[in-house]
Amino acid sequence: MRKFARSHWKVIIAILLAIALATLTLETDSAAPAPDLSVRLRTHVEAIASREHNTATPRELEKAARHIETTLQGYGYQLRRQEYEADGQKVRNIEVSVSNAAPGAKPERIFIVGAHYDSARGAPGANDNGSGTAAVLELARLLKTMQPSRGTEVKFVFFVNEEPPFFMGDEMGSMQHARELRKYGQNVEGALILETIGWYSQEKNSQKLPPGLEKRYPSTGNFIAFVGTLESSALVRQALAAFKAGSDFPAEGLAAPAHVMGVTLSDHSSYNRQGYPALMITDTAFMRYPYYHTAEDTPDKLDYPSMARVVKGLARTIESLAGAAKT
């Protein structure tokens, strides 16, 4: 009997030790630090833009779209796909939103936060525009619980077909999106388009500038730029001021006529064409980035810590524009 009792207690002690060990393991795992924002950004860029992805490489384009959708669903969003035909195949824009409008009611005002996820022909597109896509994914995560002002909706949109041969044509993803918003009478107060945001330099003369602007802006390419046409000048000023209020990352603004070099070269132009204020947030692309539209535009080239600082500043900018309640 004593032998049985000793054996019985040994079993109980072993079970208790096992439970304690499992609890300790769970606590250790749950306390593991979340990935740094710069690491998260790099993970997205590598998943989306390690290879050329466009309608000429449809499998890779689909892989990029699937990464975007899976990530957004993992954040708890309901996806909306805007599908259409282009280049003989089905393509799609991807959209999620944070809204403080009454169920079933049209929002009183909408802000677009978007980026194109296709790459130029012959380029993996890590900076153009894996960087912008990764940033919008992380902004969607950071702002998932945001409470915009009453009647306000923020749409996070991922566009297909920004690059040639689709640029400024009917099959351009942002053109499809902006036209649909206008068709249904939606009030877009601002579209913020992220276009190549991953390259920064502290070297003098690393920044090229459009003719006539050389003395107005820095010659060192260490800043993020808020760029729009004259018609969107109020949005440029407002967004730039909000960014500077929430971040110490260097930032510059430009509102200029449409003919000025680079001012219209992204998806914001689609919204301008529908009469909506819109701007591009950019590292200035080919005016700074030496690998623009080449096979060397690969994920290892980007400055992820600087990208993370920009994304944090943009999160505060969007909260400010959307009139988000402070928690």
N, C-alpha and C positions, 0 to 999 in steps of 0.2 A: 504493500500500500504506500509506504513512504517513497519507494522507488518510483511508483506511478506519479505521486504528488510532485516529486522533484522534476520528473520529466514534463509534467503538465505545466509547471511554472516556467521551465525553460522555453516551452513553446509560446507562452504568453509574453515573456520578455522579448523573445525574438520578434513577435508580431508588433509589439510596441516600438521596438527599435526601428523596424521597417517603416512603420507609420511616421515616426519622427524624422527619419531620413528622407522620406518622400515629401513631407511638409517642408523641410529645409530646402530640398531641391526646387520645389515649386516656388518658394519665396525667393530663392536666388535667381530663378529664371525670370520671374515677374519683375524683379528689380533690375534686370539687365538694361543698360541704357539704350534708348531709341537711337536709330541711326542719325548721325548729324545731317543737317539739311544739305550740306555740300555733297555728302555721300549719296543721299537720296537723289539729288539732281544728276549726279554722274551715273547712277544706276539706270535712270530713265533714258538718258542720252545714249548709253551703251545699248539698251534694249531697242530703242527706236532707230538710231542713226549710226550703226556700225557698218551698214551696207547701203548702197543706193536703193531708194524706195520711192517709186512713182509708177505711173501706169505702164511704163516700159518694163518694170520689174514687179508685176502684180502680186506675187507671193510675198515679197518683202514689204510692199505697201500694206498688204493685209495683216502681216505680223505687227507692223507699227500700230495699225488701227486697233488690233486686238489687245496690245499692251495698254493702250490708252483706255479702252473700255474696261478691261479687267481691273486696272488700277482704280478707276472711278467707282466701279461697283464695290471694290474693297473698301472704299471710303464711305459707302452707304448711299451713294447717289442712284437715282433712277435715270437711265440713259434715254436720250432722244436721238434717233438717227435721221438725218436728212439725206435720203438716197436719191441718186440720179444717174443717168448714163453719160459716160464720157470716154472717148477713145475706144468705143466699142465694148466697154465693160461697165459694170456697176461699181460706183464709188460712193463715198459718204462723208458728210460732215458729222461730227459727234458733239453733242451738247448736254450739259447738266446745268442746274440753276439753284440759286438760293433766293427765296422770295418771301416778301412780307405783304403779299397781295391776298385778298380774300379768295378762297377756293372758287375756281371757275371764273373769276373776274379778270379783266384785262389789267395788267400792271399800269400804274399811272406813269411810271418812267422805268426805263431799262438801261442798264450799263452792260456793255459787251467787254469781256476780257478774253482775247483770242490769240491763236497762233496757228500757222499752217504746219502740217506734219509731213508733207511730202518733201522730197529732195530734188535738186536739179539733176538733170541727166548727167551721168558720169561721176556723181559726187555722193558720198555717204550722207553728207548734210548734218554733221554733228553740231556745228554752229548755226548753219542755215538749213533747217531751223529746229534741230533737235534741242538746242538750248532754249528757245522760246516755248516749245511744246512741254519740255520738262518743267519749266517755270510755271506754266499755266496749270499743269497737274498739281504741283505743290501749292500753288495759290488756292486751288479748289480744296485741297486738304486743310490748309491753314484756316480757310474762311468757311468751312462747312457749317459751323455753328454761329456764324455771323447773323446778327439781327439788323437788316437794313431798315431804313425809315419806312413808315407805313406807305404801302402802295408801290414800293421799289423792288425790282428784281435784278439780280446780277446773273448774267449768263456766262458760263465758261465754255468757249466754243473752240473746237479743233477742226481746222479747215483742210480739205484736200485740194490739190491742183492749184497751188499758188504759182508754181514755177512754170516757165515756158514748156510747151507751147500754149498753155492755158492762160497765162497772165493777161488780165484785163479783158478776157473774153467771157462768153456766156457760160462756159464750163468751169470757170474758176470757182472754187468752193465758196469763198466769201461773197462773190457776186450772187450766187444762188441764195445764200443766207440773208444778205442785206435786202435783196429783192423781195423775198418772202415776208420779211418784217414790214416793208413798205406796203406790200399788197394787203396785209391785214391791219394796216393803220397803227402799227406799234410805235410808241414814242421812245425812240432811242436818244437819250441825253448825252451819250458818249460811248465811243468804241475805243478801247485801249488794246492795241495790237502789238504783241511782243515779237520782234524780228531780229534775230542774231544778237544775243545778249551775253556771249561768253568769252570775249577776247578783250583783255586790258593790258596796257603797257605803261611803265613809268619812264620810258626812254623819251628824250626830247625828239621832236619831229616825227613821232610815231603816228601822228594824226594828220591825215589829209583833210582839206576843207574845200567846199564848193567855191568857185571863183567869186571874189568879192567879199567873202566872209573870213578871210585869213586872219584879220586883226581883231575880229569880234569873239573868236572862240579859241580855246587852248590848242596848242600844237602837240600836247602830250595826250596820248589816247588812253586815259585812265578814268573816263567818265561815262555815264549812261546818258543818252540823249532822248528828249521828248520832242518829236518832230511832227508838224502838221502844216496844212495849208493856211492861208490867211483866214479862210472861212472858219477854221477850227481854232483860231488863236485864243479865244476865251478858255477853251478846254485845255489847251497847252499850258496856259498860265496857271489854271486852277490845279491841274494834275502835278505840275512841277512844284508848285508851292506846297502841296500836300506831301509830296515825296520829301522835299527838303525839311519839312517840319517833323518828319518821322524817321529820317535817316541822315547819317553824316557821310554817306557815299557821294562822291562828286557827281553832280548832275547839271546838265545844260538844257536849254529849251530853244527851239527855233520854230517860228511860224513864218512862212515865206510863200511867195507865189508858186504855183504848181510847176512852173518851168525850171525852178531852181533844182540843180542836180540832186537826185536822191529823195526829194521831198515826197514823192507819190509812189515810191517803189515798194509797196507792200499791200496787205489786205485792207488797210484803213481806207484806201482809195475806193474800194467797193462801197463802203458806207457813205463816203463823200458823194459819190455818184447818185445815191438815193436821198441826198439832202441831209444826212446825219453828221453831226460833229464827230471827228475821229482823229486819232493820232497814232504814230508809230513810236514804240519804245525800243531803242536799238543801241548797239555799240558802234554803229555807223557802217557796219558790213565792209564793203570793198574799199571804203575810205580809210580803213584801219587793218582789216583782217587779211593777211597775205594768202590764205588758202581758200578764199571765197570761190565757190563753184568749181572746185577742183577735187581730184581723188584724194588729196591730202587733208580734206576737211573731216578729220577723224576725232573720236572722243578724247584722245590723249592730249589734244591741243588746248582744251578749254581751261579757264581759270574758275574752278568750281567754288572756292571760298568767296571770290568776288561776286559770282552769280548769286550765292546764298544771301549776301548782304543786299543785293539788288532786290531779290524776291521778298525779303523781310520788309524792305522799304515800300515795295509795291503793295504788300498786304495792308499796310497802314494807309497807303494812298487810296486804295479801293474802299476801305472802311470809311474814310473821310468823305469820298465822293458819294457813297451810298448812304451817308448819314447814319452809319451803324451805331446802335446803342452801345455805350461803354459798359463793360462788365468788370 
